């Protein structure tokens, strides 16, 4: 079962990555497809023999790729992270032993169960958003929400977030496989240094943006907002990554020799701190503050130990570098505040918005609700308490759920990572990640005399703990670069703990496998029921009141002033409002050869077949359909055996035409 469950997660994650590659890159950037697939194959093959070398190359890309897109194309999109995520996935599954779990015993159940729930449920949510019809994926005029999200965009969100969950789990499992025991020292060379180099470059670019030219590598609204995005093209991701790395640079420097140790410690903290400042990210500021506090505490603690020893004047380079970095950072922040175009964290104000205007109680309410995102999440949880609205579904659904309480909110996350996951996974699907959070808390506060480097462990603990706390204020871990950074820091912390933390291996009993299978199956069953029920786009359209249709054209007016008509494709669906007691449905075909070759036509009303038969051009279909009592909308579906092109019959019209349906007439 160990190998089977790992295979399920790997195959499902690879499928999500290929879906994202097809939806995000293929239509616009064909070169990205070639690079990503070639990178995957090279990483999967070469990674079996030289995982460290491949890792050193692949990990240079996560923080720098967005800047490359901006330089080459002038734009960037989060989904294009696939260009390095697919090779990273190839590396994580390279080698025969990669198809078995290598997580520590206490980590296995929550992470394996978490990965399985994502692996099994995301395809159901994906199919839901395309109405269980792959033909809808490329349709750009179909609206899955009242603000016009296309089926392809909604499906892309599902694939991206599913991939984010499981690539993180597969990656940390690979780290345990590669760097366990005596091989942990290779972590610095093959994982930490490439990522650290990328962070330094990103922070240097952020400093240039903040002090010199905010439009440099600027995309989206970040430059307009005065917020530096570094090389990540996203100020929030840039800020949180810089904040996580600030104390990590000091830990990394402890393993280097002079003068590199001092340069990495001082330069890393300075650049990362400045990056947080210019990014304008308030959650990143909290993470940075925790890291700086931990550094200051360790410096003070070492000074006290040194002053009480016989070497009273001897201060380690760590204490000196930390003190210098803090002094320089604070001084620089003061200078920046005196006048800069950068919208810094200080300029953006406090973490509780409107505290002066709303008062403490009002601010707490606002903090929880966050402009309607909190109440929308609560409504999702209330309606789907066990299985949630589906992985990657929150962004698509949140605007419409916000309207239930009169909130007109843009598509975004739940402004609280735990609330966001509860809304998407429900209570059943949330059991594994909740257990994992408890396991992680135990790791953060565990310690013994056998710890390899307790000082370094405490320095890494601070940003990880702060990351978990700021996740009450937002969802900083929703992008792949941040997810990758988080898992690397967690593993790094583990590698600094006692040997028995990583040496444990556990085999599950049959009852554990059975309970896990029951949990995954129950969650998937409820997810499918909701996908076929009230969360199906057509049913959401009826509830929230937008025009949901596909495979049918806009209304063409009738020249004589009578009811117009619409043309269908091979298949069509229309959600129409009920405006009377009886729908007078009239349809016909205009195929020039239909009298000789009749067109087979089927029509459903609210999933009930009301007509099936061959239709000639000289005939028509006329059906009186009574509206169901209490129903506000009706779903009309059609399917025909073939379409026709007027150009094939000597006409100038290049359209592909199907069934003609008269405008909806009610009595």
N, C-alpha and C positions, 0 to 999 in steps of 0.2 A: 504493500500500500504506500510505502514511502516513495518509491519510484513512480507509482501511478499518479499520486497526487501532485508530485512535482511536475510530471509530464502534462497534466491537465493545466496547471498554472502557466507553464512555459508555452504550450500551444495556444492557449487563449490570449496570452499577452502578445505573442508574435502576431496573432490574427488582428488584435487591436492596433498594433504598430503598422501592419500592412494596410489596414483600413484608413488610418490617419494619413499614411503616405499617399494613398490613392486620392483621398478627398482633399488634402491640403496642398500637396506638391505637384501631383501629376497634371492637373489642369493648367497650372501657371508656371511651374518651374520643373520642366522635365529633367533638367540636369541634376536636381536634388534627388530624384528617384534613382538615377544611375549611381550617384555618389553614396546614397544611403544603402542601397542593396549591395553594392560592391564592398562598402565598409563592413556591412554585416557578414558577408561571406568571408572576407579576409580575417575579421576578428574571430569568427566562429572556428575557422580552420587554424590560423596561426596562434590563436589564444590557447589552444590545447597544448602547445609546446612552450610558448613564450608569453604567458599571460601578463607578466610584469612589463615587458616591452610594449605589448599592444595597449595595456592600460595607460602607460606613460603618454602614448600618442593620443588615444581617444579622450583622455581627461583634460587635454589642453583645449578641447572644443566647447564644453558646456557654457563657459562664461564669455567666450569670444565670438561664437557663431553669429549671434544677432547683429553684432557690429559688421561682420562680413556681409550679411544680407543687406544692411543699410548702405554700405559702400558700393555694393554691386548693383542693387536694384532700387535703392531709395526708399524701401519699405521693409516691413518685417511683420511676422505673425507668430504667435506662440506655438502654433501647430508645426511650424517649420523646424522646431527642435528635433524633429524626427531624424534629421540628417546626422546627428550624433547619437540620438537615443537608440536607433536601430543597431548601429555598431556596438554600442554599450551592451545592448541585449545579447548580441551575438557573442560578445566576450563573456558575459555572465553564464551562458549556457555552453561554453566551449569545453570539450572533453567529455569522455564517457561518464566520469564520476559526477559531472555537473547535473545529471538527471536524478540525483538523490539529494535530500535535504541535509545540510550540514550545520544547522542552527543548534545552539545549546539547548539542552533539554527543556529548561524553563521558557525558552523562547518559541519552541516548536509549535505547540498547540495554537497560541493566539495568532502567530504570523501565518502558519499554514492554513488555518481555518479562515482567516481574513483573506488570504490570497484565493482560496477556493470559492468563497462567496462572491468575490469580484469576478473571478474567471467564469463562473457559471451564470451570473445574473446580468453582466453587461451586455451580452448578445441579445437578451430578451428586451432590455431597455432600448438598445440600438434598433431592433426590429420594430418596436413600438413607435419610435419617432418617424419611421418611414412607412407606417401603416402596414407593416409586414409585406411590403412590396419593394424589392430592390430597384424597380424602375423609377421610384420617386427620388432616389439619391441625387441625380443631376438636375432635377426640376427646380429652377430658380424663382418661379412665380407662385410657389405654394407656401402658405404661411402656417407655421406650426404654433404661432402665438398671436396675440392681438397686436404685437409690435413687429410682426413680419419675419421672424426667424425661419429660415428655410429648413426642410427636412435634412439636407446635407449638413448644414451648420449644427443643427441639434444632434445629429448622429456623430459629427466630428467631436463635439464636446464629450459625448459618452465614451468614445474610443480614447480620447486624450486622457481623461481622468482615470479610466480603467487602467490604462497603460502606466500612469503615474503611480497608482497604488502598487501595482505588481512589479514594475521594474525596480522600485525601491526595495521590495521584499526579496526579489531575486538577486539584487546587487549585494545586499548585506549578507545574504546566504553565501554568495561567491566570495566575499571578503573573509568569511569564516573558513571557507575551503582553502583559500590561498595563503592566508597569513596567520594560521593558527600555530600555537606553540613557538618553536624556535624561528619560524619564518616571519614572525611579526615585525622584525626589524626592517624587512623589505617594504613594509607599508609606507614608510617615509619616502623612499625613492620612487616607487611606482604609482602611488596614489596621492600622497599629501603634497609633494613638491609640484607636480603638474597643476593641481587645483590651486595651490598657493600662488603659483606664477600667474595663473589666469586672474585670480582675485586682485593681485597687485596691479596688473595691467588695467583691469576694469576700474580700480580705484584711482589710478593715475589719470585715466580718461575722465572719470567723474570730477576730479579736481580741476582739470582743464575746462570742462564744461561749466563748472560752478564759478570759476574765477576769470575765465577768458571769453569763451564763446559757447553759450548755452545751445546754440543751434547745431553745433558739431555733433554728428551722428544722432541728431534729434529726430524722433519720429513720434507719431501720435500727438498727444497734447502735452507731453512732458516739458518740452521747451517752452511752450506757451505758459505753463504753470510755473516755470522757473525751477523745475526739479531735475536734477541730474540723474541720468539713467546709466551712466558708464557705458560699458560695452554690451549691456544686457537688454537695452531698448525698453526697459521697464524699471521705473524708479523704485517701486516697492520691492521687486525681486533683488535689485542691486543693493538697496539699503539693508535688507535682512541678511543677505550673503556677506556683505562687508561687516555687519555687526557680529555675525557668528564667527567670522575669521579673526576678529581683532585679538581676543585672548589666545586663539589657536596659533597665531604667529609667534607668540611668546613660548608656547609649548613646543612648537616646531624648532624654535631657536635653541632650546635647551639641548637638542641633540646635535647641534652643529658646533664647529670650532670657530674660534675668533679669527678674523673680525666679522665673519659671516653671521655669527650668533647675534652680536649686537646690532648689526645692520638689519637683519630680518626682524628682530624684536622691535626696535625703535621705528624702522621704516614701515613695518607691517601695521603696527598699532596706529601710527600717524596717518598713513594712507587710508586704512580702513575706517578710522574715526572720522576723517574728513569726508569720506564717501558717504557715511551715514548722515553727516550733517548736511551735505549738499543734496542728498536724495530727498530730503524733506519727509522721510518716513518716520512717523511717531512710534510705531511698533518696533522698528529697528532701533530707535533711540533707547527704548527700554532694554532691549537685548544688549546693546552696547554698554549701557549703564551697569548692567549686571556683570558684564565681563570686566569693565574697568574697576568696579568695586572689588571683584575677586583678585585682580592684579594688585590693587592697592593693599588689600588685606595681606596677601602673600608677601608683598614687599615689606610691609610693616612687621609681619610676623618674623621674617628672616632677619630684619634689622634688630629686633629684640633678642633673638637667639644669638646673633653675632655679638651684640653689645654685652651680653651676659657671659660670653666665653672669654678665653684668654686673648683671642684675636678681636679686641674691641673695635678696632678701626677697619676691620676687613668686611667689606660689603660685596656680595656676589654681583656679577654682571647682570643677573636677572633683576635685582632690586634697583640697580642704577638705571638700567634700560627702561624699566617700568616707570620710574620716577621721571626720567627725561621725557618719555612718550606722553605721560599724563600732562606734564608741564607744557610741552609744546602744543599738545592738542587743545588744552584750555586756552592758552594764549592765542592760538590761531582762531579759535572760535570767537573770542572777544574781538579780534581784529575784523573778522568777517562780518560780525554783527554791526560794525560801525557804518557799513555801507556796501551793499552787494546786490546784484540783480537776482541772486539765488534765493528761492523761497525755502529757507532752511527749516529745520524742525522747530527752532525757536519762533520763527516768523509765523508758522502755521498754528501756534497756540497749543493749548493743553490737550490732554488725552480724553478728558470728559468734555465734549463740546457744549458750549453754552452755559457753563456753570454759573457765570456771573448773571446771566439773564434769567435762567430757569431756576436757580437755587439748587441746593443739594438733592432734594427729593426729585425734582424735575429732571435733573441731570442724570440721576440713577435710572429713571425710567427711559430717558433718551439713550443712555448707554446700553440698556438691555434691548430696546426696540430697534435702535440704529436706523431711523428714518423709514421704518416699515419692514426691514429685512427680518428682524427678529420675529415680529408677529406673523409674517408670511411663513417662516420656518415652523413656528408653532402650529399654524393651521395645517401644514403638510404633515407634521408629526401626529396631530390629532386625527386626521383623516386616514393616514396610513401608518399606524403605530408599530406594526410588526416588521414590515419589509421596506418601508420608506417609499420614496418616489423614484428610486433608482439611481445608481452611480452615474454621475455626470448630468443628472436631470434637474438639479436645483436651478442652475443658471437659466435654463430654458423656461422653467415654470414660474419663477419668482415674480415676474411682473404681473402675470394674471392673478396669482394668489394675493399679491399686494392690493389689487383692486377690490378684493373682498372687504377690505377695511378702508377703502377710499384712498389708498396710497398709490401714487403714480411714480413707480421706482424703476430705474434702469436695470438691465440684466446684470447681476453680480452675485457674489457669494453671500452666505448667511451672516457675515461679519462676526463669526464665532466658529472656529474649526470644529469644536465638539458638537455644537448645534447643527452645523452643516452636515456632518457625518450622520448624526441621528436622523436628520430629515431625509437623507438619501438612502441610508441602510435600514432604518427602523430599529426596533429593540432587538429583534433576532439577529440581524446583520451586524449590530453594534457590539454584541457580546465579545467577539474576538479583539476588536481594537480597544475596548475598555480594559480587558484583561491585560493587553499589551502595555497600556499606559501604566497600569499598576506594577507590572514587571519592571518597566523602565524606571519608575519612581524608586522601587526597591534597589535597583542598580545604582541610581544616582546617590543614594544615601547609605549605601553599604561601604564598608571599608575594613581593612585588617592590616596587621603589621606586615603582611607579605605583599602588599601592593607594590608594584614595580616602581611607580613614581607618584606618590600621593599628592604632591604639589601640582603636578601637571593634571592629574585627575580632577582635582578641585577646580583648576582653571577651566577645564573643558566642561565641567558640570554646570558652571554658572550660565553660559549662553544656552545650553540645552534646556536647563530648567526655565530660564527666562523665555525661551522659545515656546515652551508649553504654556506659560502664563499669558504671553501676549496672544496666544491662540484663542483666548477668551475675548479678545478685542477685534480679531480679524482672522483671515485664513492665509497666513504667510506661506504655508507649505503647499500651495496649489499649483506651483509651476515646477517643471522637472529639474531645473538647476538647483532650486532650493531643496527639493526632495533629495536629490543626490547629495548635497552638502550635509543635510541633516543626518542621513544614514552613515556617511563617512565619519562624522564627528562622534556618533554613537558608537560605532565600531572602534574608533580610535580610543575612546574612553574605556571600552571594554578591554582593549589590549593593554591598557595601563593598570588594570585591576589585577587581582590575584589570578594565578594560573588556573585555578579550578573554575573560574567563571567561564572560560572558553573550552576547557577540556571535557566537560560533561557531554555525554551523548545519551539520548533516551530513546527507547523503543516503545511505541504505544501498544496498549492492550487492545484486544478486540472490542471491548466495550467503548473505549475512547474513539476508535475508528467509527464504530456504529453511531455513537452520539454525534460525531462531527458530520457524518454523512446525512443523518437525520436533520441536523441544523441547516446544512447547505440545501438539501432537497426541499425542506419546508420554506426556506427563504425564497428559493427559485420558484416554487409553486405559487406563493403569494405574489411574487413579482410578475409572473405571467398572468395571473388573474387580474391584477391591476392594469397590466399592459393591454389586456383584451377588454378591460372595463372602463372605469371612469378616467384613466390616464391616457387612453387612446386619443390621438389628436382630434379625431372627429367628435368624440364625446366632450373633450375639453372645449372645442369650438362652440358646441351647443350650450355649454355651461357659461362660458365667458363671453360669448357673443361676437365672434369674428367670422369672416367669410373664409371657410375652409373648403377648398375644392381642388381637384387636380384632374388632368386629362380632359378638360373641357374649356372652351374658349370664352372670351368675354362676349357679352350680348351684341349681336349685330342687329341694328334697327331694321324694321320693315319699311320699304319705300312707300307703301300705301298707308302707313300709319298704324297698321295692326301690330300684334305682338311680334317681337323679333325672335331670333333664334340663336342657338349656340351650336358649335361643332365639337364633337367628342373625338378622342383618340380611340385606340383599341379598347381601352378601359377608361372609365371616368367615375368620379365620385363628387357629389355636391351636397353640402349641408345647407339646407334652405330653411328660412324662418316660416313658421306656419302663419298664414294670413287669411285663413278662412276655414270652412268646414271640409271642403273637398278640393283636392288638387286635380286640375284637368290636364293630364299629361298627354302631350302629343309629340310623336317622333316619326321620322321617316329617313330614307336614304336617298342620296343624289348620285350614287354611282352610275355612270352612263350605261354600264353593262349589267346592272342589277336585275333586269328582267330576265336575262339569259342565265346569269349567275347570282342567284339570290344571296343576300347577306344574312348570316345567322345572328340574331339579336337576342340578348337576355337583359332583363331589367329587374332590379331589386329595389324594394322600398323598405327601409328599416330592416335590412338583411333578409327580407321575405321575397322570394322570387314571384313576381307578378306577371311576367311575360317571358316566353321563350318560343322562338320560331324563326322561320326564314322570311325575309322581307324583300319584296320587289320594289323597284322604283315607282311603280304605278300604284303602290299601296301605302298605307301609313298605319301607325299604331295610335290608338286613342284609349286611354285608361282613366277612369275616375277613381282616385285614391282618397278615401276618407282619412282625415287626420285623427290620430289616436287621441283620446280624451286626455287633457292635461299636458300634452306634449307641446313644446314651444318650437321644436325644429323637426325636420324630416330629412332622412338621408336617402338620396337617390343615387343608385349605382347602375352603370350600363357596361355592357361588354359586347363587342361585335367581332365577327370572324375575320374581317379585312377592312383596310382603309383604301383610299384612292387619291391619286395626284392629278389635278386638272392639267398639268403640263403633259401628262401622258396621253391626253386627248386633244392636244393642239391648243390649249389655252395658256394664258400668261400667268395664271395663279400658280405659285410654287408651293402652296401649303399642302400638308397631308391631312386629308379630311376623312371623317368617319360618319357617325350618326348625326343627323340634324335633330335638335331638341328645341321645341318651341319654348319661348319664355314662360316662366311659371305663372299660370293663371289659376286663381282661387275663386271658389264660389261659396 
